[in-house]
Amino acid sequence: MTEVDIAIIGAGIGGMAAAIALHRAGYKVGVYEQAPRFGRVGAGINLTPNAVKVLDGLGVGAVLRATAYEPTCRVSRLWDSGQETSRLELHAQGERRYGAPQLTIHRADLLSALETALPAGSVRLGAKVACVGQDERHAWLDLADGSRVAARAVVGCDGIHSVVREAIAGPEAPRFTGKVAFRSIVPTAPLARYDLTPTTKWWGPDASSQIFTFLIDRGQRELFVFATVPETEWTHESWSIQGHKDELLRAYAGFHEEALAILEGCDVVLKTALYARDPMARWTHGRVTLLGDACHAMLPFMAQGAAMGLEDAAVLSRCLGEAGDDVPAALLRYEQARLERASRIQRGSLQNDWLRSDTNADWVYGYDAWTEPLPARAH
């Protein structure tokens, strides 16, 4: 039997960030990931200032800045006329206002930076979790290969289909939103006549239709495209399913010529159905808790999915760092510190009207997970 202080299930962004933060807080951490290897999966990721502040605290911010793009601003534009409806200045102004810049980067580059920051041997790949258990003194997880890992606490960072969530809250399936998403990475050279430096959201004729674009490298060579449309019949959830450019262009017929020019460059298209969950009433049971998409999976319309997992990781490490021997109390304190904010952003992402016509991003971007006051400790 393997023994660690904290067992983390899932080596995604939130899981690895939590492992780094907890290691820095003095804990022996083991991360258990069912995938057999790390791969260059995913595509672009938009790291807003609240996320970058966490990454700076983890010691990986400088590495990311070396290759990431820093958007000049975030703009909203109407789908047909191209009219700009809001503009939020970023770059130097954003850093002064929020304490960190916005970075846009390939998701695999972020995962690589986090992996490098972990102590060697922290992650066990090919480790599928069969079940999770606990008693008054310990928690444990049983792996599919028959081995057991004992820990003072188990943290489920295993995504929207979390087995740890099911162990805490019982079976519950995420619901199909009636939307599908396309994504692609487009070379920018053929689009030189357009200003691609802002992070841009093209608002469609209804809340289900939109196109979101941002550069993902400092050299401005590649543009990430994320686009959603209403769909009721196609419900496949996987980021590896190939879509078709012709389908993409048909879905956005009538959009502004700049938006269509960008879509013309989407030679390789991936397609997935979008699923969502409602906010949970609780994340923690005894020595077992949840983090990231496992407890607050959200639609991508506020670019806060990864950010919330990163914030969770920082706050969890702070609560456990002050825990002493009372780990269950520390996990409840973590839940109390995070649940309201994450649930509010989860609901806002589902509603999908944030920053359409205003620029009040302070309550999202201004949050600092390393310094935000924590709830009082129970005595």
HELIX and SHEET records of a PDB file:
HELIX    1   1 ILE A   13  ARG A   24  1                                  12    
HELIX    2   2 PRO A   49  LEU A   58  1                                  10    
HELIX    3   3 GLY A   61  ARG A   65  1                                   5    
HELIX    4   4 HIS A   91  TYR A   98  1                                   8    
HELIX    5   5 ARG A  107  ALA A  117  1                                  11    
HELIX    6   6 VAL A  163  ALA A  169  1                                   7    
HELIX    7   7 ALA A  189  LEU A  191  5                                   3    
HELIX    8   8 LYS A  245  ALA A  251  1                                   7    
HELIX    9   9 GLU A  257  GLU A  264  1                                   8    
HELIX   10  10 ASP A  293  HIS A  296  1                                   4    
HELIX   11  11 PRO A  300  MET A  302  5                                   3    
HELIX   12  12 GLY A  305  GLY A  321  1                                  17    
HELIX   13  13 VAL A  327  GLN A  351  1                                  25    
HELIX   14  14 ASP A  362  TYR A  365  1                                   4    
SHEET    1   A 4 THR A   2  GLU A   3  0                                        
SHEET    2   A 4 ARG A 148  ALA A 151  1                                        
SHEET    3   A 4 ALA A 139  LEU A 143 -1                                        
SHEET    4   A 4 VAL A 129  GLN A 134 -1                                        
SHEET    1   B 5 VAL A 123  LEU A 125  0                                        
SHEET    2   B 5 VAL A  29  GLU A  33  1                                        
SHEET    3   B 5 ILE A   6  ILE A   9  1                                        
SHEET    4   B 5 ALA A 153  GLY A 156  1                                        
SHEET    5   B 5 VAL A 288  LEU A 290  1                                        
SHEET    1   C 2 GLY A  44  LEU A  47  0                                        
SHEET    2   C 2 LEU A 103  HIS A 106 -1                                        
SHEET    1   D 7 GLU A  84  GLU A  89  0                                        
SHEET    2   D 7 CYS A  73  LEU A  78 -1                                        
SHEET    3   D 7 THR A 199  TRP A 203  1                                        
SHEET    4   D 7 GLN A 210  LEU A 215 -1                                        
SHEET    5   D 7 GLU A 222  PRO A 230 -1                                        
SHEET    6   D 7 ARG A 175  PRO A 187 -1                                        
SHEET    7   D 7 LEU A 270  ALA A 276 -1                                        
END                                                                             
